[in-house]
Structure formats: C-alpha cells, structure tokens
Amino acid sequence: METSNLKEIHIKGMVCDRCISVVKTELENLGAQIIELKLGKAIIKYPKHKITLQSIENALVKHNFELIIDEDTKTIEAIKTILVEIISKLPIEMTTNLSVILANKLEKDYTYLSKLFSNKLEITIEKYFILLKIEKTKELIQAGQLNFTQISYDLGYSSVNYLSNQFKQITGMSMSTYKKLSIWNRKSLDKIV
C-alpha cells in the first residue's frame, strides 16, 4: 500500500491565471494531486518517494518559477501577490490604506513588512505598487477600451493628471505618446522587481 504526502509549497513568479495553469499542468505531470492552487501557493498530495522538492523545482524552473523555502522570501512573495490581486480587479476598491490591508491579510505588523520588503528588494512597498499600477496602465492603454480618465479612476487615482504625472515620471513619456508607439514596452508583473 502506497502512502501519500500532503505538502504546501510556495512558488515565486506566479502572478496571473496563466501562471496558475502552467503550474497546475507541471504538478499534475509529476503525478501530484492538486488540493489547492492560487497565486504563489499550492497544496499538493503526492505519492511518497515518487516526487521530491527537487523534481518540483526542476519542473517549475523551466517556466521561470522557483520554489520559496525561507520565511522572509515567502512573506515578500505574499506581499507581491496581494498587490497583484488588488490591481487585477478593476476598479480598485480600497476602503482602507494599503498598509492596513497588508498587515491584516498577512497578520504581521506593517512596519516589519515594510522594512523587510525595502531591505530585501531595495524598493518600498508603495513604490512597487506604483510600478504595478503603471504596468497596468500600459496594459489598459493597449487594450484601447478605456480613455485615460477611466483608466485613472479604475486604478484608484484622484485625477487623470495625477496618473499622467506619475506615468511620465516613471516611463519618461506621456500616456498619449505611449499609446502612439508601434512597439509597446511592457514588463511582466513578475519582472518588476
């Protein structure tokens, strides 16, 4: 009789539904049963002695994912995942400060989270969130379904001018100039930092 292991694994680089699909396929190809799978995390059941962490790592690294082992990295990836989830559901509806959202969801003091994130990535959580919103702005401009005012509203900006100024400061060009480019320069959300 073969016994099974139940394992929770944390995965760096999972930032979208396509990522979830790829990870699901790779884990199933190894023979794992998916119990739960969401951005950055999977709970799997697998036959003992048939699947190792190394075989999981080898399967994931082909798609630029990696297993997260240490707690600090797990916390940083959890912060990133929460921020990506926030910008994925438009319009952004934040009824409280980002610091409160992160502290509540991660059940950790925000000062600790902020220092950990800044020390490890050399960027503040707030600046990282702004970079995510600018990449989302690029995506929305490319989609061509919303005007700049609608984009700014959906991303939680108080005005289109505020978004425009931030966009220009980070990208070096106006949103109108970006819209006219023949080749759009977007970064994948997992490549921002």
C-alpha positions in Angstrom: 0.0 0.0 0.0 1.4 3.3 -1.0 1.2 6.3 1.3 0.9 10.0 0.2 2.4 13.2 1.4 0.5 16.4 1.8 2.7 19.4 1.1 2.2 23.2 1.0 4.7 24.8 -1.4 5.3 28.5 -2.2 6.2 29.5 -5.7 8.0 32.6 -6.8 6.8 34.3 -10.0 3.2 33.2 -10.1 1.4 36.4 -10.9 -1.5 35.6 -13.2 -4.1 32.9 -14.2 -1.8 31.7 -17.0 0.9 31.0 -14.3 -1.6 29.0 -12.3 -2.5 26.9 -15.3 1.2 26.2 -16.1 2.0 25.3 -12.5 -1.1 23.0 -12.4 0.0 21.2 -15.5 3.5 20.7 -14.4 2.5 19.4 -10.9 -0.1 17.1 -12.4 2.5 15.8 -14.9 4.7 14.9 -12.0 1.8 12.9 -10.5 0.7 15.3 -7.8 -2.9 15.8 -6.9 -3.8 19.5 -6.6 -5.7 20.2 -3.3 -5.4 24.0 -3.6 -3.7 26.3 -6.1 -3.7 30.0 -6.1 -1.2 32.8 -6.8 2.1 32.0 -5.1 1.0 28.8 -3.3 -0.1 25.2 -3.9 -1.1 22.4 -1.6 -0.5 19.1 -3.2 -0.9 15.4 -2.4 1.6 13.1 -3.9 2.9 9.5 -3.6 5.6 9.2 -1.0 9.1 8.6 -2.6 7.9 9.4 -6.1 8.0 13.2 -6.1 10.8 15.3 -4.5 11.1 19.0 -3.9 14.0 18.9 -6.4 11.7 17.3 -9.1 9.1 20.0 -8.4 11.8 22.7 -8.6 13.1 21.3 -11.9 9.6 21.3 -13.4 8.9 24.8 -12.4 12.2 26.4 -13.3 11.5 25.6 -17.0 8.8 28.3 -16.8 10.8 30.8 -14.7 9.2 29.8 -11.4 11.0 28.8 -8.3 10.2 27.2 -5.0 10.5 29.5 -2.0 12.0 28.0 1.1 12.8 30.7 3.6 10.2 32.7 5.5 11.3 36.2 4.5 11.0 35.3 0.8 7.6 33.7 1.4 6.5 37.0 3.1 7.8 39.2 0.3 6.1 37.0 -2.3 2.9 37.1 -0.3 3.1 40.9 -0.3 3.6 40.9 -4.1 0.7 38.5 -4.6 -1.7 40.7 -2.6 -0.7 43.8 -4.6 -1.1 42.0 -7.9 -4.5 40.7 -6.8 -5.5 44.3 -5.9 -4.7 45.7 -9.4 -6.2 42.7 -11.1 -9.7 43.5 -10.0 -10.8 46.8 -11.6 -11.9 49.2 -10.4 -9.6 49.1 -7.5 -11.7 49.4 -4.4 -9.5 50.1 -1.4 -11.6 51.1 1.6 -8.6 51.4 3.8 -4.8 52.1 3.4 -2.6 49.6 1.7 -0.6 49.3 5.0 -3.7 48.1 6.8 -4.7 45.7 4.1 -1.3 44.1 4.1 -1.0 44.0 7.9 -4.4 42.4 8.2 -4.0 39.8 5.4 -0.6 38.7 6.5 -1.2 39.1 10.2 2.0 41.0 10.7 3.0 44.5 11.7 3.2 46.8 8.7 6.5 48.3 9.9 8.0 44.9 9.9 6.6 44.1 6.4 7.8 47.5 5.0 11.3 47.1 6.4 11.6 43.5 5.2 10.4 44.4 1.7 12.7 47.5 1.4 15.7 45.8 2.8 15.4 42.7 0.5 14.3 44.4 -2.7 15.7 47.9 -2.3 12.3 49.5 -3.1 9.4 50.4 -0.9 6.1 48.6 -1.0 4.4 51.9 -2.1 6.9 52.4 -5.0 6.4 48.8 -6.0 2.6 49.2 -6.0 3.0 52.3 -8.2 5.1 50.4 -10.7 2.4 47.7 -10.8 -0.2 50.4 -11.5 1.9 51.9 -14.3 2.3 48.5 -15.9 -1.5 48.0 -15.6 -2.0 51.4 -17.1 0.1 50.3 -20.1 -2.0 47.2 -20.4 -5.2 49.2 -20.3 -3.9 51.7 -22.9 -3.0 48.8 -25.2 -6.5 47.3 -24.8 -7.9 50.5 -26.1 -11.3 50.1 -24.3 -10.9 52.9 -21.8 -10.0 56.5 -22.0 -7.3 58.0 -19.8 -9.8 59.4 -17.3 -11.5 55.9 -16.9 -8.1 54.3 -16.5 -7.1 56.7 -13.8 -10.4 56.1 -12.0 -10.2 52.3 -12.3 -6.7 52.4 -10.8 -7.7 54.5 -7.8 -6.1 57.8 -8.8 -7.8 61.0 -7.7 -7.4 62.5 -11.1 -6.1 61.8 -14.6 -3.4 64.5 -14.0 -2.0 62.6 -11.0 -1.8 59.4 -13.1 -0.4 61.2 -16.1 2.4 62.8 -14.0 3.3 59.5 -12.3 3.3 57.7 -15.7 5.6 60.3 -17.3 7.9 60.3 -14.2 8.3 56.5 -14.3 8.3 55.9 -18.1 9.8 59.1 -19.4 6.8 59.7 -21.8 3.2 60.8 -21.6 0.4 58.3 -21.9 -0.5 59.7 -25.3 3.0 59.2 -26.6 2.9 55.6 -25.2 -0.4 55.0 -26.9 1.1 56.0 -30.3 4.1 53.7 -30.1 4.3 50.9 -32.7 6.1 48.7 -30.2 4.8 48.8 -26.6 7.3 48.3 -23.8 5.6 46.4 -21.1 7.1 44.5 -18.3 5.7 41.2 -17.0 4.4 41.8 -13.4 6.8 39.1 -12.1 9.7 41.0 -13.6 9.1 44.4 -12.0 11.5 43.7 -9.1 
